[in-house]
Amino acid sequence: MTIHQIMERLQKNIKPYEEYVVDDEVMQAMNSISNAEELVKPILELIGNNATVDFGTPGYLVHFVESFYNKGYEELLIQSVIKTPTPHNIWLLHRCYNNVKDTKHNTYKIIAMELKNSDTTPIEVKKQIDFYNWD
């Protein structure tokens, strides 16, 4: 399966207000594709563009993208959160923030506080930011 085919299959599994499920064939393809790191950005976009989907806590897609932590995932997550903040990607951002040794630790907090203070940030995102400790 190509990245495009994987993303098509992931997109087809989107069901608002339901738990997101990745079928075994797609999981296997994601784990065996040689350029798997190229899936991180489109998966984060999928999560960012589907705020009403329950992607799990953490769920397979989260485990997958987080496997690229310290390999470019953080930068892509920051871009996703800034572009389309959702409760789920705020949760992902806070998971990164919890690593006090992360060189972007303070950046995560700054992004969260800027979103919290923005008039354009959806209220459910602000509630999610407030739910976490950023100190």
Solvent accessible surface area in square Angstrom, and as a share of the most:
residue,aa,sasa,rsa
1,M,84,0.37
2,T,76,0.44
3,I,34,0.17
4,H,124,0.55
5,Q,85,0.38
6,I,0,0.00
7,M,31,0.14
8,E,82,0.37
9,R,72,0.26
10,L,0,0.00
11,Q,96,0.43
12,K,153,0.65
13,N,33,0.17
14,I,29,0.15
15,K,102,0.43
16,P,79,0.50
17,Y,175,0.66
18,E,92,0.41
19,E,124,0.56
20,Y,20,0.08
21,V,100,0.58
22,V,8,0.05
23,D,50,0.26
24,D,115,0.60
25,E,98,0.44
26,V,0,0.00
27,M,55,0.25
28,Q,131,0.58
29,A,13,0.10
30,M,0,0.00
31,N,105,0.54
32,S,85,0.55
33,I,32,0.16
34,S,114,0.74
35,N,47,0.24
36,A,15,0.12
37,E,89,0.40
38,E,95,0.43
39,L,0,0.00
40,V,2,0.01
41,K,101,0.43
42,P,34,0.21
43,I,0,0.00
44,L,2,0.01
45,E,63,0.28
46,L,8,0.04
47,I,0,0.00
48,G,6,0.06
49,N,103,0.53
50,N,25,0.13
51,A,56,0.44
52,T,59,0.35
53,V,10,0.06
54,D,73,0.38
55,F,6,0.03
56,G,15,0.15
57,T,106,0.62
58,P,34,0.21
59,G,23,0.22
60,Y,56,0.21
61,L,3,0.01
62,V,0,0.00
63,H,106,0.47
64,F,14,0.06
65,V,0,0.00
66,E,36,0.16
67,S,64,0.41
68,F,29,0.12
69,Y,53,0.20
70,N,116,0.59
71,K,146,0.62
72,G,29,0.28
73,Y,1,0.00
74,E,7,0.03
75,E,73,0.33
76,L,45,0.22
77,L,0,0.00
78,I,24,0.12
79,Q,96,0.43
80,S,11,0.07
81,V,0,0.00
82,I,102,0.52
83,K,145,0.62
84,T,41,0.24
85,P,25,0.16
86,T,5,0.03
87,P,34,0.21
88,H,28,0.12
89,N,1,0.00
90,I,0,0.00
91,W,34,0.12
92,L,0,0.00
93,L,0,0.00
94,H,18,0.08
95,R,88,0.32
96,C,4,0.03
97,Y,10,0.04
98,N,94,0.48
99,N,56,0.28
100,V,112,0.64
101,K,179,0.76
102,D,14,0.07
103,T,132,0.77
104,K,47,0.20
105,H,43,0.19
106,N,94,0.48
107,T,57,0.33
108,Y,0,0.00
109,K,62,0.26
110,I,86,0.43
111,I,11,0.06
112,A,0,0.00
113,M,55,0.25
114,E,110,0.50
115,L,22,0.11
116,K,74,0.31
117,N,115,0.59
118,S,33,0.22
119,D,144,0.75
120,T,125,0.73
121,T,11,0.06
122,P,54,0.34
123,I,112,0.57
124,E,85,0.38
125,V,1,0.00
126,K,44,0.19
127,K,133,0.56
128,Q,41,0.18
129,I,1,0.00
130,D,88,0.46
131,F,159,0.66
132,Y,37,0.14
133,N,103,0.53
134,W,12,0.04
135,D,144,0.75
